[in-house]
Amino acid sequence: MCSWLCTLPGYAQNSFEEEHTAVALRMIGHRILLNSNDSVSRVLPIKKSFDHYRIEFETEFEFVPEELVATVNEVAQEAGLNKSYIVEVEECVTGDVVYSFEMSEPDQTEMAPCLSRALPKSCYSLVFKFTGLGEPIAANHNDHNGVSAETRSSTGQFGYIPIGLLVLITSALLYFLFKSRQKSKANPNLIRLGESQFDKRNTRLLIDQKSIELSSKEGDLLLLLYYAANKTVERERILNTIWGDNGDYVGRTLDVFISKLRKKLEADSKVKIVNIRGIGYKLVLDV
C-alpha cells in the first residue's frame, strides 16, 4: 500500500520511471533469450540497487556480443531510456565480468570490444548502469517580491504549508534517505540462505551468530547450487564446473563434498540439499 509519501511532488513520477525502466530491462532479457533460441525460460524480477539495475535469468544461455549490444541498444532506444549507460555481463558462480560495453551521449559513441567473439553457454546476469546526468533542473526565477514563481503558484492555490507539516515531511524524507544509504552499504558478498547467510568472499556460513568455515571447493559447490536453487543440477555439470574435466576427481568426490555441506547446513532447517537419483543434486530453499 502506498503511504502519504506518494502524494509528495515527484514521488509518483519517479516510481513510474523506475517501473518503466524495469519493464524495458525485462524486455532486453527476453530478447536475449530469444536470440539464444529460448522462448520458454523466464527473466527473473529486475533488481535495483543504489546505482544500477541487475537482469537475472532462470536458465543458462550463450550469446554473441554483437547481438547483445544491438539488442540492448535497440530496446533502450525504443523505450526512451537514458542514452548513456554501461552494461556488464557477470558470470553467476564467480561474479567475474566476462563482457562489457558502453554507450554515451551526446554523439552516441559506442565502446564495445570483441563483438564477434561468442561466449559459451553459462549462467550470466547483466548489470545495467546509467551514466547520464539526467534532465536539467529548471531555473528558479524570483518575482519582484523575492518569491519564486513556483512557490507563489503553489501557495497561492493551497495557502502556506504549516511549519509542523514541513517538519514532518522533512523528517520522513531524511529517514528514508538514511535507510536508502544504509541499504546501499549492505555487503554484496553476503547471500541469504534460509535462516543463514553465505559469505562468498570469505567462504563461510553465518548461522545463529556462528561462523562455519568452508573450503574453496565447498564454497564453489554451494554457489553453483544456489544460482540454480530449487532446480536439479546434473552431476556431470557439477564435476566439470567445480573440478574441471581433467579427471582429477574420483567417483565419490562429489558425494563426499555434498555430505560435508549438508552437515554444515544442518542447523538451518530451511535449507536442504536433495539427491535426485541418477541425475544430480538440488538445493531446496524454504523461503
N, C-alpha and C positions, 0 to 999 in steps of 0.2 A: 504494500500500500504506500502511495506517495505521501510524504509528510508535507507540512506547511511550507517547506523549503521549495517545493515545486512551483509556488506562486511567486518566488523571487525573480526579478528580471534576469533573463539569460539562462535560467536553470533548464526550462523545458527545451530551449533551443539547443543547449549543449547536450542534453540527454538524447535528443533526436539525432544530432550529428554523430554521436557515438554509436547509436543503433544503426544508422545508415552506413557508417564505416564497417561495422561488424558484418552486416549483410553483404557488402561489397567484398570483404575478405573471404567470407564463406563461398561466394561465387568464384573467387580466384581458386580456392581449394578444390571446388567442384570441377572446374575446367582442367585443373592439373590432373585429377584422377581420370577424367575423360581422355586426356592426352595419353595416359598410360593404359588405355583400353579397360578402365574400371568404371562401370556405371552403377555399381551396387554398393560399394563401401561408403561409409559416412565421413563427412568432415565434422570433426568434433567441435563443440562450442568454442567460439573465439575467446581467448583470454587476454585481458587488457591489464598491463602493468603500468607503472608510473610514466614511462617514456616509450612504450612500444606495445604492439599487439602480437599475439602468437597464434598461428594457424597450425592445428594438430590434426592428425588423420587416424582413422580407425585401423588402417592396414598399411602394409609396405607398398612402395611404388618405386619405379625408376623414372628418370627424366633426362631430357636433353636441355642443357642450359639455354640454348637459343629459343626453344619453345617456351620454357619457363618465363624468360624475360618478356617475350612477346605476349604471353597470356596475362602476366601481371600488368604490363603497361596498357594493354587493350581494355581490361576490366576497370583499371584505375581511371582511364580516360572516359569510359562510358559512365562510370558512377560519379564523375566530377570530384574525385579525391584530390587532396593536395598533390601537386605535381612534383614535389621534391621529396624523395624517400630513399631509404636504403633497405634492401631485402637480404637477409642472411638465411641460408639453409643449414640447419643443425642436424647432426646425426643423433638419434634419440639416446642410444646407450652411452656414448662417450661425451655428448654435448659439443663435439668438435664442429666448427663451421666448415662445411665441405664445399660451399659455393656462396658467393655474394655478388651483388651488383648495386649500382647507384643511379638514380635519375635526379637531375637537378634543374632548377629554373635559373634564369628566365629563358635560356636558349635551348632547354631540354637536352642538354648534353648527357650522354649515356656512358657509364663505365661498367662494362660487362665483359669480363675476360673469359677465355676458353669456351666460346659459345658452342662449338661443335663437339665438345668432349662429353660424351654421355656418362652419367653416373649410374652405378649399379642399383638394383632393387634393394631397398632397405627401409628402415623406419626413419622418416625425416619430419621435421617441423620447420615452419617458416616464421622468422622473426621480422616484423614489418615496423620500421622506424620512420616517422615523418620528420623531415629536417627543415621544412619551410618555416618562415616566421609568422605565417597566418595572415589574417586580414588586418590592415592598419586600423588603429583606433581613431574614430572621428574627432576632429578638433572640437574643443570645448570653448566656444566663444561666449564672452560675457556681454550682457546688455549694459545700458548706461547706468544701471543701479548696482553693477558689480555682481549680479546674479546670472548664472549660466542659463542659456535658453532651455536646456534640458531640465534643469531644476525648476525653472519658472513654470514650464509647461506641466510637469508632474504635480507640483504643489498647488498650481492654480486649479487643477482638476479635483484633487483629493484633499487639499489642505496640508498643513505641515505635519510631518510624521512625529508622533510623540517621542520624547527622549527615551522613555523606558523601552519602547518598541525597538528603537535604534540599538540600544544596548543589548537587547535580547537577540536581535538579528546578528549583530557583530560578534557576540559571544558564540552563537551557533556556528557561524562561518569559521571562526578561529578554531573551534573544536573539531570541525570536520577537516580543516586544513591540517591540524595536528595529527588526526587519525590517518589521514592520507599519507603524510610524511612517514609516520610510523610504519604503515603498510609497505611503503616503498623501500624501507630499510630492512624488510624481512629477509632472512637468509635464503638466497636462491638455491643453496645446496641441500636444504632440508626437504625431504619428501615425506608426505603423510602416508602412513600405512596403518589403517585401522586406528587403534589407540596409541600407536607408536610412531616414531619418525626415523627415517634413514638419512644419515649424514653421508652423502655420496662423496664429498671431498675427503673426509677423514675415515671413510668406510667403517662406520659404526652405527649400531642401533641404539636409540634412546627410548627406553621403555620403563614406565613407572619411576622416573628420575634416576634410572640406572643406565650406564653406558656399556654396551656389549660390542667388543671389537670383532670385526670381520676381516678375513683375509681378502686380498685383492680379487681373487677368483670368486670368492663368495659374494663380494660386492658387485662384481660384473654380472654374476648369475642372477642376483636379486634384481638388479636394474633391468636386465633383459626380460625377466618375468613380469616386472612391474609395468613396463611400457606396453606389454600385451596383457594386462590384467584382465582376469575373467575369460581369457581365451587360451586355448591349448597351444603350446609352443612345442614343435616337434623335436625329438631327441637329436636328430641329425643337425638341425639348425643350431640348437644349444651348443653341441660339441664343436661345430665349425666356428661359431661366433666366439666362444669363450676360450677354447683350447686350440683353435685353428685346425686345418686339415692335414697337418704334417704327421699325424699318428703318434703324437707324444702322450696321448692319454690311453688308459687301459679300459677294458669293458665296463667296469663298475665305478669308474671315477665319478661320473655324473651322479649316480645313485648315492655315493658317499657324501658328496657336497650337498645334495638335496637333504639328506639326513641331518647334516650339520646345521643347515639353515633352519630346518623345522625345529630343531632343539633350541636354537637361539630365538626363534619367534614364538615359542610355545606360551610365553607369558601374555601374548596378545591374542585373545580369543576371536578377534575379528579378522585375523589373517591366517590363511591356510594354504599350503602347497599340496595340490591334489595330483596323484598319479593317474594319468589316462592310459590305461593298459595298452601296450603295443604301439602307442603314438608318442607320448611325451608327458609334459607337466603343465599344470595350470595354477597361477597364483589367484586365489579367490579372496577378494576384499569385501567384507561386510560393512558397507557404508550406509 
